[in-house]
Amino acid sequence: MRFFVFNNFWELILINKENGMAKIVKIIGLRKVYKIAKEKVVALNKIDLEIPKGEICCILGTSGSGKSTLLNMMAGLEKPTRGDVYINGHNISAMNEKQLASLRRKYVGFIFQSYNLLPALTALENVALPLVFRGVPKFKRNIIAKKMIKDVGLSSRIKHKPAEMSGGQQQRAGIARAFAAKPMLVFADEPTGNLDSKTTTEIMEMMVKIAREHKQTLVIVTHDKSVASYADRIITLVDGNIISDSLVQKA
């Protein structure tokens, strides 16, 4: 594997524009400051970033680097102290909660480290859930959910609840749920953090394969460099600052 590190962020953006790649995420002057007692903690410090449609992008950093805060900003889960975040041309920083919920239903899928499956629902019901919120009729959403479950190799667990599945199986269900509604953008927050190395490889290959097949943008947040190696591009954060922005050429 070889890494190509550009001199600065704007050089990378210029190359993307020359390649005619439309941007699904655009961040301008993003800053996030938390007030803890009398102290101010700068979690993000003037972040400028663009992510093209169809890119597999990794936000890499250690605990406290600001990567989870950046993910929360991109997903509209937190408001910035300063700056703007655009998703598919929509300024989510200016939206209220109702507008944000509508945008997430339309454009965004989530994959979590802790799976976040509803314990009372079967694999089929969990995977079909995003389609419920989109108003898809039950017979149609079950067809879609069954296909996604098959695609992630979980057909034998279709009627099982999360407690009846291993961690790797739960994450497969989580991946199927995230991609079921075919969102333009999928955020994966430490998606392999609770998995062993063999299952990590299987899960990463699966996520990347599905995203590429449907030309979806996948943003992975992780501290694990081996997970980052699956991306097209790695953005490294340290103390709330982007210290490198690298394209990855596969061997």
C-alpha positions in Angstrom: 0.0 0.0 0.0 1.3 3.5 -0.9 0.1 6.8 0.6 0.0 10.0 -1.5 0.0 13.0 0.8 -0.8 16.3 -0.8 0.8 19.6 0.3 -2.4 21.0 1.7 -6.2 20.5 1.8 -6.9 22.9 -1.1 -4.6 21.0 -3.5 -6.7 17.9 -2.8 -9.9 19.7 -3.4 -8.6 21.1 -6.6 -7.8 17.6 -7.8 -11.3 16.4 -6.9 -12.9 19.3 -8.8 -10.8 18.6 -11.9 -12.0 15.0 -11.7 -15.6 16.2 -11.7 -16.5 14.7 -8.4 -19.6 16.2 -6.8 -19.4 16.8 -3.0 -21.8 15.1 -0.6 -20.2 16.8 2.5 -18.8 20.3 2.7 -17.4 21.8 5.9 -16.4 25.4 6.2 -14.5 27.0 9.2 -15.9 24.4 11.7 -15.1 25.1 15.3 -16.5 23.4 18.4 -15.8 24.5 21.9 -17.2 22.8 25.1 -17.5 24.7 28.3 -16.6 22.4 31.3 -16.9 24.3 34.6 -14.8 27.4 34.0 -12.7 25.9 31.3 -13.1 25.9 27.6 -12.1 22.8 25.6 -11.5 23.2 21.9 -12.7 19.9 20.3 -12.5 21.1 16.7 -10.4 24.1 15.5 -11.4 25.7 12.2 -12.0 22.5 10.1 -12.3 22.9 6.3 -13.2 19.7 4.5 -15.0 18.3 1.5 -16.0 14.6 0.8 -16.9 13.6 -2.8 -19.9 11.4 -3.5 -19.0 7.8 -3.7 -15.7 8.1 -1.7 -14.7 5.7 1.1 -13.3 8.2 3.6 -11.7 7.6 7.0 -11.5 10.0 9.9 -8.5 8.7 11.9 -7.5 9.7 15.4 -6.8 8.6 18.9 -9.2 9.2 21.8 -9.7 12.9 22.3 -8.6 13.9 18.8 -12.0 15.3 17.9 -13.0 12.6 15.4 -16.3 11.7 17.2 -17.2 15.3 17.6 -16.5 15.8 13.8 -18.8 12.8 13.1 -21.5 14.3 15.3 -21.2 17.6 13.5 -21.5 16.0 10.0 -24.6 14.0 11.2 -26.2 17.1 12.7 -26.2 15.5 16.2 -24.4 18.6 17.6 -24.4 22.2 16.7 -21.0 23.9 15.9 -19.7 26.8 17.9 -18.8 28.4 14.6 -18.8 27.4 10.9 -21.1 25.5 8.6 -21.7 21.9 7.6 -23.4 21.1 4.3 -24.9 17.7 3.4 -25.8 17.4 -0.3 -25.9 21.2 -0.5 -28.1 21.6 2.6 -26.7 23.7 5.4 -27.5 21.5 8.4 -26.0 23.9 10.9 -29.0 26.2 10.3 -31.6 23.5 10.6 -33.9 22.7 13.5 -34.4 19.2 15.0 -37.4 18.4 12.8 -35.5 19.5 9.6 -32.5 17.5 10.7 -34.5 14.3 11.3 -36.1 14.7 7.9 -32.7 15.1 6.2 -31.2 12.1 8.0 -34.1 9.9 6.9 -33.6 11.0 3.3 -29.8 11.0 3.0 -28.0 9.3 5.9 -27.4 5.8 7.4 -25.6 4.9 10.6 -23.4 2.0 11.7 -22.5 2.0 15.4 -19.8 0.3 17.5 -22.4 -1.0 19.9 -24.7 -2.1 17.1 -27.7 -0.2 18.5 -30.2 -2.9 17.4 -33.6 -2.9 19.2 -33.6 -5.9 21.5 -37.3 -6.7 21.1 -37.1 -6.9 17.3 -35.8 -9.6 15.0 -33.0 -9.1 12.5 -35.6 -8.7 9.8 -37.5 -6.1 11.8 -34.4 -4.2 12.8 -33.2 -4.0 9.2 -36.6 -2.9 7.9 -36.9 -0.1 10.5 -35.4 2.8 8.4 -37.9 1.9 5.7 -40.8 2.2 8.2 -39.8 5.8 8.8 -39.7 6.4 5.0 -43.3 5.2 4.7 -42.4 2.1 2.7 -45.3 -0.5 2.8 -44.7 -3.6 4.9 -44.6 -6.1 2.1 -42.1 -4.0 0.2 -39.8 -3.2 3.1 -39.7 -6.9 4.0 -38.6 -7.8 0.5 -35.8 -5.1 0.7 -34.8 -6.2 4.3 -34.6 -9.9 3.3 -32.3 -9.1 0.4 -30.0 -7.0 2.6 -29.9 -9.7 5.2 -29.0 -12.2 2.5 -26.3 -9.8 1.1 -24.6 -9.6 4.5 -24.7 -13.4 5.0 -27.3 -13.4 7.8 -30.2 -15.4 6.3 -30.0 -18.1 9.0 -30.6 -15.4 11.7 -33.4 -13.6 10.0 -35.9 -14.3 12.8 -33.4 -14.1 15.6 -33.3 -11.2 18.1 -30.0 -9.5 19.0 -29.5 -11.5 22.2 -29.5 -14.6 20.0 -26.7 -13.4 17.8 -22.9 -13.0 18.1 -21.3 -9.6 18.0 -20.3 -10.1 14.4 -23.8 -11.2 13.4 -25.3 -8.1 15.2 -22.9 -5.9 13.3 -23.9 -7.5 10.0 -27.5 -6.7 10.9 -26.4 -3.2 11.7 -24.8 -2.9 8.3 -27.9 -4.2 6.5 -30.0 -1.7 8.4 -27.8 1.2 7.5 -27.8 0.4 3.8 -31.4 -0.9 3.5 -32.9 2.5 2.5 -29.9 3.1 0.1 -28.8 6.4 1.7 -26.4 8.6 -0.2 -24.2 8.9 2.9 -23.3 6.3 5.6 -21.5 7.1 8.8 -19.7 4.2 10.5 -18.6 5.1 14.1 -15.8 2.7 15.2 -17.7 -0.1 13.4 -15.3 -2.9 14.4 -14.4 -1.6 17.9 -16.1 -4.6 19.6 -14.9 -7.3 17.1 -12.0 -9.7 16.8 -9.5 -9.3 13.9 -11.0 -11.9 11.7 -14.5 -10.5 12.0 -13.1 -7.0 11.6 -11.8 -8.0 8.2 -15.1 -9.6 7.1 -17.1 -6.5 8.3 -14.8 -4.0 6.6 -14.8 -5.9 3.3 -18.6 -6.2 3.4 -19.2 -2.5 4.1 -16.8 -1.3 1.4 -18.3 -3.8 -1.1 -21.9 -2.6 -0.5 -20.9 1.1 -0.6 -19.0 0.7 -3.9 -21.8 -1.4 -5.6 -24.3 1.3 -4.9 -21.9 4.3 -5.3 -22.6 5.4 -1.8 -20.3 7.6 0.3 -19.0 5.9 3.4 -17.4 7.9 6.2 -15.6 5.7 8.8 -14.4 7.1 12.1 -11.8 5.0 13.8 -8.6 4.9 15.9 -7.5 1.7 14.1 -5.0 2.1 11.2 -5.8 -1.3 9.8 -9.5 -0.3 9.5 -8.4 3.0 7.9 -6.5 1.1 5.2 -9.8 0.1 3.6 -10.5 3.7 2.7 -9.8 5.7 -0.4 -8.7 8.6 1.7 -7.5 9.1 5.3 -8.0 12.3 7.2 -6.0 12.3 10.4 -7.1 14.5 13.4 -4.9 15.5 16.3 -6.2 17.9 19.0 -9.1 19.0 16.8 -6.9 19.8 13.8 -6.5 18.0 10.5 -2.8 17.2 10.4 -2.9 15.1 7.2 -5.2 14.4 4.3 -4.0 11.5 2.2 -5.2 9.5 -0.7 -4.6 5.8 -0.6 -3.6 3.7 -3.6 -4.3 0.0 -3.2 -1.6 -2.4 -4.0 
